[in-house]
Every structure is written in structure tokens, then in C-alpha cells.
């Protein structure tokens, strides 16, 4: 019997099958788990086996982030990164330092600001002009649905008081109609299309920086939620991924979602199918198509059934119901065509109308094609009508949750609730209800929109509030009836991620034959107070049995 290379002994293991950890020894040889149980592991442990004591720790399957943007996140980390700040002053200080450190950079690009840091949610070009007025600046907010620009960027794009809003976006203006410096949705592209695209070298560096960041959180696999032309990146992302895998530099497992161009036509179906067919490898595959059906609540582009409310009153403009980027009947035709070809759809839907339109489209596909097609998934799910909750299970649509958003953070308190009102505020992020109606939960971070830290996400999923000491902490519990148990949340990040990405035959569980994507964390959070879940940190991350991250203090 061949000696194992790794033996994890003496502690608790979340094996992906149950709700709670079990006491279990685990043995790894090569890239696979080959032994489970004290006797089997002991029998195969030899002089060259690395024995890892799990006392006081927890072993779990590698985290799978099912909605993340690694290249974009890596580019932001390497650019003007505002994600570490919380206030207008923080952001201006970071921008000023970056501009000073990069005197030869023509375009100042970056991201990471949150809308709640600015009055009304919208920063001003004048603030950026005071830092740099002769170079264009375009800095996306943390959800990438709005961009903060300076006057030079507006000038180069030809945006004036006479520029009409594009059909899929808006330009923030003052009382005289002059642009003030914030562009939403499609209006962002009026400026971003002029900015230099990152080179393949830039993107490769960004991808590797992202991998390092994600491995530190125990993330060993992910679904890249947008591969394509959106955000001024080109389809060279596919080639960047392929080159990084072929060189051995990238060792995470990746599934990609190809972008559906809402300005394009049905010919894209064949084009995307051809790209998808070229990339069906073991480690890197493109099995999914991404459709963005609406925007976000805070800039009133999420598709809602009833009008948004003006802050301070209970009425709204009857035309003010957000944007459905794809007309519902056309959406149903697109989804039916992809479903018939066995292609998974990954939807972005925030508003209750947007969510319903996605569910309607999948229902139409099931009616036309039968129920043998792939499991599709809807990401974000901020506002969901109670009547739509059973439809996730009925139509076999997974709920791709970003649980970190389900709290009374400043953006929720200052921007979202005033726009949707009390009743719809109670419909937000209904993870518990979807699960109780038989729906499937998977989880993602949407990094760089917010941190990729899965334990902070799970903390909010369980507590529906941020931990003590966090800048977004609010004493109120957010829609408390939607709280999850820790085991349910952790399953969404492990087994659930394997299922939605088609890896569940060999990933997302700790069983003999499974790929040895494993994570050790510094505690068993199931044994501690739920108020301390977010304190959990990664000790070591293994990808296919290879250690790819080890905390500095780890022995």
C-alpha cells in the first residue's frame, strides 16, 4: 500500500455532506484524497508523510467562489485601488497618492468607492479636478455600475449638458443640466471606451495577483462571472487564462461565463457556442453564458415592479421602474436557445421585476425543451417577490447569493431602503425562504465589488449584520427571518459551488477519490459564538494536494 503524502489528523472536518463537522482523519496522495478515517490514514502514514495536526482547527473542502471577477479585481489591486477606504476623504487621499506616484500614466483608472460615502451617493468631478485636471480619471464604484470621472474625462468623451442619456444608462447632472461627474450603467462606456485597454501582460499579472489574494481566503476554484467585452476588457481574457494554465502559473480550477452583448443579436449564440466548445478542459472550461438583465437599486437601474420612491415620500414616478436590459420576450427566446444546447445561464438580477423576468425565461425554456437542461443560476437577488420564492425549485434555478450585502450597511440604510420602501426592504436577500422552498443555494463574493473573504460573507449570512468593529456594522439585524445556519452557508461555498459548476463528481466534498482541494482554518467556527464567525482565517490552502498558501504564523 503506497504511503500517503499528507495526513490530516486529530481534528474536525467539514466533509461537505452534512450540516456539521465530524471528527475525521484524511489522507492525500498526489492530487487526490485516498484515505478517510483513523485506521486507513494510520495504515498509509510513513516516514515521509507530512502529518498535520488539526487540533483546534477545521479542515474543509476548498472554497468555490461562484461569482467573482479575478482579472478585474487584480487590475484594481494593481491600479488606483480605493477598496481599502470608507469615506470621501479616504478616497481622495488614495487618489492623490496614486496620481503623485504615477506622473507618466495618462489615464488614471481604478475602482472600489462606495456610494454611501457621498451625499446622495454621487461623487463630483470637482473633487477629482482638484487633484488632477490635465489627465482623464475614471474610477468605478465598488459594484461597477457607476463611474466617477473628472472634467477632463468628460471633455474627451464630449459629454456636455446637451449629451442625451444613453438608453441603458444615465448621466448625473446639476440643476442646469451640466454633468457633475458620475456616470451610471451604459453611460460609463462613453468614457471607458476611450481608456486604454489592459494589455495581455497587464491582465496576466492581474490574474496571478488575484489568485494569490483568493488562495489566502481558501478559495481554490471559481466561476469568473464575466468573460467578454463588458467593462472595456476584450475576449483576450480567455487567452490570458489559457496561457496562465499552460505555463503552470495558475493552479486554481476555473469555469468562465461568457458575456452576452445586449446590443448584439441572435448570431451571438453560435459565436459563443464556438468559443465554449474550444474550452472544455479539466481545469479551465467555459460552460456558461452571463446575461445582465438589470442594474442596481442605488442608482435606480434595477428593474422593479412598482416605481422607486423619492426619499422622504411614499410616492414615485410611474415611469421610474429601472431598466430591463433585454426585453422579456427576447430574453425567453435567448434562454430557450441556450438551454436547448445544454448551455448554462448565469443571470445578474437585482430588482424584483428583473428576477421574475429571469425566472419567466427559464420557465419558458423548460416548457419548450423539457427539464433535462442544465441548472441555471441567478446572482444577487436583492429584491424577490414572495410569490417567486417557490419558482427557484420549480424551474431548477439556483440562487447565487452574495451574502455580505444582506445587512444594514450605509448603502442599504442611506440609499436602498429610501428608494424601495419598507415592504420591499423586507423582500431582500431571501436566502432562508429560497432554501425552505426547496431551492439550491450557491455563493460568491462578486469581488472586487466587495471583499472575497468567505468567512465575512458567512458571518453576515448567519447573523444578517457585520461583526463588531467593522466599519459597516449596524446594531440592527437585517430581515432576521432570512438567517442561515452556518452549515447551510458553508455548503453553498463548497458543495453548492461544485454542483453549479459541474464539478460535484470530484470536488466540494472530502471523500476518497475527490480532488485534494483543501483548506485548514484557525478554528472550528461551529463551536464558537456565531458572533465570531468572521474572525475565522486561513492557515493553509491546498490545490490538488499542493500547498499554495500558508499563513505566516502557521507551523
GINORGI-V456151 format. One record per residue. RES is the residue in one letter. SS is DSSP state (hx for helix, st for strand, lp for the rest). PSI is psi in radians with two decimals (none if undefined). BURIAL is 1 if it has 16 or more other ideal C-beta (glycine too) atoms within 10 Angstrom, else 0. Layout:
BEGIN
RES/SS/PSI/BURIAL, RES/SS/PSI/BURIAL
END
This chain:
BEGIN
X/lp/2.22/0, X/lp/2.44/0, X/lp/2.41/0, X/lp/2.72/1, X/lp/-0.59/1, X/st/2.38/1, X/st/2.06/1, X/st/2.05/1, X/st/2.73/1, X/lp/0.35/0, X/lp/-2.95/1, X/st/2.57/1, X/st/2.24/1, X/st/1.87/1, X/lp/0.03/1, X/lp/-0.15/1, X/lp/-0.56/0, X/lp/-3.09/0, X/lp/-0.37/0, X/lp/2.73/0, X/lp/2.77/1, X/st/2.78/0, X/st/2.12/0, X/lp/2.40/1, X/lp/2.57/1, X/st/2.36/1, X/st/2.47/1, X/st/2.37/1, X/st/2.20/1, X/lp/-2.24/0, X/lp/0.25/0, X/st/2.68/0, X/st/2.17/1, X/st/-0.23/1, X/st/2.40/1, X/st/2.25/1, X/lp/2.59/0, X/hx/-0.80/0, X/hx/-0.80/0, X/hx/-0.75/1, X/hx/-0.76/1, X/hx/-0.68/0, X/hx/-0.40/0, X/lp/0.13/1, X/lp/2.25/1, X/lp/-2.97/0, X/lp/-0.50/0, X/lp/0.03/0, X/lp/2.31/1, X/st/1.99/0, X/st/2.17/0, X/st/2.05/1, X/st/2.10/0, X/lp/0.15/1, X/lp/2.18/0, X/lp/0.01/0, X/lp/-3.04/1, X/st/2.33/1, X/st/2.38/1, X/st/2.85/1, X/st/2.70/1, X/lp/2.41/1, X/st/2.41/1, X/st/2.03/1, X/st/1.92/1, X/st/0.13/1, X/st/1.69/1, X/st/2.75/1, X/lp/1.34/1, X/hx/-0.77/1, X/hx/-0.77/1, X/hx/-0.76/1, X/hx/-0.71/1, X/hx/-0.68/1, X/hx/-0.69/1, X/hx/-0.68/1, X/hx/-0.54/1, X/hx/-0.17/0, X/lp/-2.55/1, X/st/1.58/1, X/st/1.93/1, X/lp/0.08/1, X/lp/-0.31/1, X/lp/-0.06/0, X/lp/2.98/1, X/lp/-0.32/1, X/lp/2.89/0, X/hx/-0.75/0, X/hx/-0.70/0, X/hx/-0.82/0, X/hx/-0.74/1, X/hx/-0.62/1, X/hx/-0.74/0, X/hx/-0.77/1, X/hx/-0.78/1, X/hx/-0.76/0, X/hx/-0.70/0, X/hx/-0.76/1, X/hx/-0.75/1, X/hx/-0.60/0, X/hx/-0.20/0, X/lp/1.14/0, X/lp/-0.34/0, X/lp/0.05/0, X/lp/2.06/0, X/lp/-0.85/0, X/lp/2.23/1, X/st/1.91/1, X/st/2.56/1, X/st/-2.74/1, X/st/3.09/1, X/st/0.00/1, X/st/2.65/1, X/lp/2.49/1, X/hx/-0.56/1, X/hx/-0.21/1, X/hx/-0.14/1, X/lp/2.56/1, X/hx/2.19/0, X/hx/-0.12/0, X/hx/0.04/1, X/lp/1.95/1, X/lp/2.89/1, X/lp/2.51/1, X/hx/-0.59/1, X/hx/-0.62/0, X/hx/-0.70/1, X/hx/-0.62/1, X/hx/-0.63/0, X/lp/-0.38/0, X/lp/-0.76/1, X/lp/2.03/1, X/lp/-0.16/0, X/lp/-0.03/0, X/lp/2.46/1, X/lp/2.49/1, X/st/2.34/1, X/st/1.92/1, X/st/2.01/1, X/st/2.62/1, X/st/3.10/1, X/lp/-0.43/1, X/lp/0.00/1, X/lp/0.50/1, X/lp/-0.09/1, X/st/2.64/1, X/st/2.34/1, X/st/2.15/1, X/st/2.75/1, X/lp/3.10/1, X/hx/-0.55/1, X/hx/-0.66/1, X/hx/-0.73/1, X/hx/-0.72/1, X/hx/-0.80/0, X/hx/-0.56/1, X/hx/-0.12/1, X/lp/0.48/0, X/lp/2.04/1, X/lp/-3.06/0, X/lp/-0.36/0, X/lp/-0.07/0, X/lp/2.13/1, X/lp/2.67/0, X/lp/2.39/0, X/lp/2.83/1, X/lp/-0.48/0, X/lp/0.48/1, X/st/3.12/1, X/st/2.66/1, X/st/2.11/1, X/st/2.39/1, X/st/2.78/0, X/lp/-3.05/0, X/lp/-0.33/0, X/lp/0.04/0, X/lp/0.01/0, X/lp/2.41/0, X/st/2.40/1, X/st/-0.23/1, X/st/0.07/1, X/st/2.27/1, X/st/2.36/1, X/st/2.50/1, X/st/-2.20/1, X/hx/-0.42/1, X/hx/-0.45/1, X/hx/-0.64/1, X/hx/-0.29/1, X/hx/-0.57/1, X/hx/-0.84/1, X/hx/-0.48/1, X/lp/-0.29/0, X/lp/-0.35/0, X/lp/2.60/1, X/lp/2.36/0, X/lp/2.57/0, X/lp/2.50/1, X/lp/2.94/0, X/hx/-0.63/0, X/hx/-0.75/0, X/hx/-0.80/1, X/hx/-0.63/1, X/hx/-0.76/1, X/hx/-0.68/1, X/hx/-0.75/1, X/hx/-0.73/1, X/hx/-0.62/1, X/hx/-0.67/1, X/hx/-0.75/1, X/hx/-0.75/1, X/hx/-0.76/0, X/hx/-0.79/1, X/hx/-0.69/1, X/hx/-0.58/1, X/lp/-0.33/1, X/lp/0.15/1, X/lp/0.24/1, X/st/2.10/1, X/st/-0.12/1, X/st/2.73/1, X/st/2.82/1, X/st/2.03/1, X/st/1.99/1, X/st/0.08/1, X/st/1.77/1, X/st/1.95/1, X/lp/-2.60/1, X/lp/-0.28/0, X/hx/2.48/1, X/hx/0.29/1, X/hx/0.33/1, X/lp/2.61/1, X/lp/3.02/0, X/lp/0.04/0, X/hx/-0.19/1, X/hx/-0.70/1, X/hx/-0.79/1, X/hx/-0.57/0, X/hx/-0.80/1, X/hx/-0.84/1, X/hx/-0.76/0, X/hx/-0.69/1, X/hx/-0.65/1, X/hx/-0.81/1, X/hx/-0.54/0, X/lp/-0.19/0, X/lp/0.05/0, X/lp/-0.53/0, X/lp/2.14/1, X/lp/0.11/1, X/lp/2.87/1, X/st/2.31/1, X/st/2.32/1, X/st/2.37/1, X/st/2.55/1, X/st/1.99/1, X/st/2.37/1, X/st/2.29/1, X/lp/2.05/1, X/lp/1.94/0, X/lp/-0.23/1, X/lp/-0.18/0, X/lp/-3.06/0, X/lp/-2.89/0, X/lp/-0.33/0, X/hx/-0.34/0, X/hx/-0.48/1, X/hx/-0.86/1, X/hx/-0.68/0, X/hx/-0.81/0, X/hx/-0.61/1, X/hx/-0.69/1, X/hx/-0.77/0, X/hx/-0.76/1, X/hx/-0.74/1, X/hx/-0.47/0, X/hx/-0.36/0, X/lp/1.45/1, X/st/0.71/0, X/lp/-3.14/0, X/lp/-0.73/0, X/lp/-0.55/0, X/st/2.10/1, X/st/2.73/1, X/st/1.66/1, X/st/-0.05/1, X/st/2.65/1, X/st/2.32/1, X/st/2.21/1, X/st/2.12/1, X/st/1.96/1, X/lp/-0.47/1, X/lp/-2.97/1, X/lp/-2.20/1, X/lp/2.76/1, X/lp/-0.77/1, X/lp/-0.39/1, X/lp/0.25/1, X/lp/0.59/1, X/lp/-0.15/1, X/lp/2.43/1, X/lp/1.98/1, X/lp/2.72/1, X/lp/-0.71/0, X/lp/2.66/0, X/lp/2.64/1, X/lp/2.67/1, X/lp/2.45/1, X/lp/2.36/0, X/lp/2.25/0, X/lp/0.00/0, X/lp/2.88/0, X/lp/0.37/0, X/lp/2.88/0, X/lp/2.85/1, X/lp/2.18/0, X/lp/-0.37/0, X/lp/-0.09/0, X/lp/1.27/0, X/lp/0.39/1, X/lp/-2.89/1, X/lp/2.22/1, X/lp/1.90/1, X/lp/-0.50/1, X/lp/2.26/1, X/lp/2.36/0, X/hx/-0.72/1, X/hx/-0.68/0, X/hx/-0.68/0, X/hx/-0.76/1, X/hx/-0.68/1, X/hx/-0.73/1, X/hx/-0.85/1, X/hx/-0.71/1, X/hx/-0.71/1, X/hx/-0.79/1, X/hx/-0.73/1, X/hx/-0.69/1, X/hx/-0.45/0, X/lp/0.06/1, X/lp/0.39/0, X/lp/2.23/1, X/st/2.46/1, X/st/2.40/1, X/st/1.85/1, X/st/2.53/1, X/st/2.09/1, X/st/2.19/1, X/lp/-0.85/1, X/lp/2.80/1, X/hx/-0.60/1, X/hx/-0.71/1, X/hx/-0.76/1, X/hx/-0.82/1, X/hx/-0.67/1, X/hx/-0.65/1, X/hx/-0.78/1, X/hx/-0.71/1, X/hx/-0.72/1, X/hx/-0.73/1, X/hx/-0.68/1, X/hx/-0.72/1, X/hx/-0.69/1, X/hx/-0.75/1, X/hx/-0.71/1, X/hx/-0.64/0, X/hx/-0.66/0, X/hx/-0.14/1, X/lp/3.13/0, X/lp/0.56/0, X/lp/0.00/0, X/lp/-3.14/1, X/lp/2.81/1, X/lp/2.11/1, X/st/2.91/1, X/st/2.55/1, X/st/2.18/1, X/st/2.60/1, X/st/-1.16/1, X/lp/0.88/1, X/lp/-0.90/1, X/st/2.09/1, X/lp/2.18/1, X/lp/2.42/1, X/hx/-0.63/0, X/hx/-0.37/0, X/hx/-0.17/1, X/lp/-0.76/1, X/lp/-0.27/0, X/hx/-0.33/1, X/hx/-0.82/1, X/hx/-0.71/1, X/hx/-0.72/1, X/lp/0.12/1, X/lp/1.05/1, X/st/2.10/1, X/st/2.58/1, X/st/1.92/1, X/st/1.71/1, X/st/2.53/1, X/lp/1.45/1, X/hx/-0.38/1, X/hx/-0.41/1, X/hx/-0.17/1, X/lp/1.12/1, X/lp/2.93/1, X/lp/1.10/1, X/lp/2.98/1, X/hx/-0.63/1, X/hx/-0.69/1, X/hx/-0.82/1, X/hx/-0.81/1, X/hx/-0.50/1, X/hx/-0.83/1, X/hx/-0.97/1, X/hx/-0.74/1, X/hx/-0.45/1, X/hx/-0.48/1, X/hx/-0.32/1, X/hx/2.98/0, X/hx/-0.76/0, X/hx/-0.90/0, X/hx/-0.48/1, X/hx/-0.57/1, X/lp/-0.14/0, X/lp/0.08/1, X/st/2.41/1, X/lp/1.10/1, X/lp/1.06/1, X/hx/-0.80/1, X/hx/-0.77/1, X/hx/-0.71/1, X/hx/-0.74/1, X/hx/-0.76/1, X/hx/-0.40/0, X/lp/0.18/0, X/lp/0.15/0, X/lp/2.87/1, X/lp/2.35/1, X/st/2.32/1, X/st/2.94/1, X/st/2.56/1, X/lp/2.92/1, X/lp/-0.49/1, X/lp/0.33/1, X/lp/2.34/1, X/lp/0.23/1, X/lp/-0.82/1, X/lp/3.00/1, X/lp/2.60/1, X/lp/0.02/1, X/lp/1.89/1, X/hx/-0.48/1, X/hx/-0.54/1, X/hx/-0.70/1, X/hx/-0.78/1, X/hx/-0.63/1, X/hx/-0.82/1, X/hx/-0.62/1, X/hx/-0.64/1, X/hx/-0.70/1, X/hx/-0.37/1, X/lp/0.63/1, X/lp/2.74/1, X/lp/2.79/1, X/lp/2.83/1, X/lp/2.41/0, X/lp/-0.21/0, X/lp/2.45/0, X/lp/-0.45/0, X/lp/0.18/1, X/lp/2.35/0, X/lp/2.40/0, X/lp/-0.39/0, X/lp/2.45/0, X/lp/2.31/0, X/lp/2.02/1, X/lp/1.18/1, X/hx/-0.43/0, X/hx/-0.16/0, X/hx/0.21/1, X/lp/2.51/1, X/lp/2.79/1, X/lp/2.68/1, X/hx/-0.72/1, X/hx/-0.63/0, X/hx/-0.74/1, X/hx/-0.76/1, X/hx/-0.60/1, X/hx/-0.68/1, X/hx/-0.59/1, X/hx/-0.19/1, X/lp/-1.48/1, X/hx/-0.71/1, X/hx/-0.73/1, X/hx/-0.67/1, X/hx/-0.70/1, X/hx/-0.82/1, X/hx/-0.41/1, X/lp/0.06/1, X/lp/0.41/0, X/lp/0.11/1, X/lp/-0.19/1, X/lp/-0.27/0, X/lp/0.22/0, X/lp/2.76/1, X/lp/0.10/1, X/lp/2.77/1, X/lp/1.57/1, X/lp/2.73/0, X/lp/2.33/0, X/lp/-0.30/0, X/lp/2.66/1, X/st/2.43/1, X/lp/1.04/1, X/lp/1.91/1, X/st/2.68/1, X/st/2.37/1, X/st/2.24/1, X/st/2.85/1, X/lp/-0.06/1, X/lp/2.93/1, X/lp/1.70/1, X/lp/-0.25/1, X/lp/-0.37/1, X/lp/-0.27/0, X/lp/3.08/0, X/lp/2.48/0, X/hx/-0.36/0, X/hx/-0.12/0, X/hx/0.19/0, X/hx/-0.73/1, X/hx/-0.29/1, X/hx/-0.18/0, X/lp/2.33/1, X/lp/2.80/0, X/st/2.30/1, X/st/-0.81/1, X/st/2.51/1, X/st/2.34/1, X/st/2.28/1, X/st/2.02/1, X/lp/0.73/1, X/lp/-0.03/1, X/st/2.30/0, X/st/2.11/0, X/st/-0.15/1, X/st/2.41/1, X/st/2.16/1, X/lp/2.59/0, X/lp/-0.59/0, X/lp/-0.06/0, X/lp/2.50/0, X/lp/none/0
END
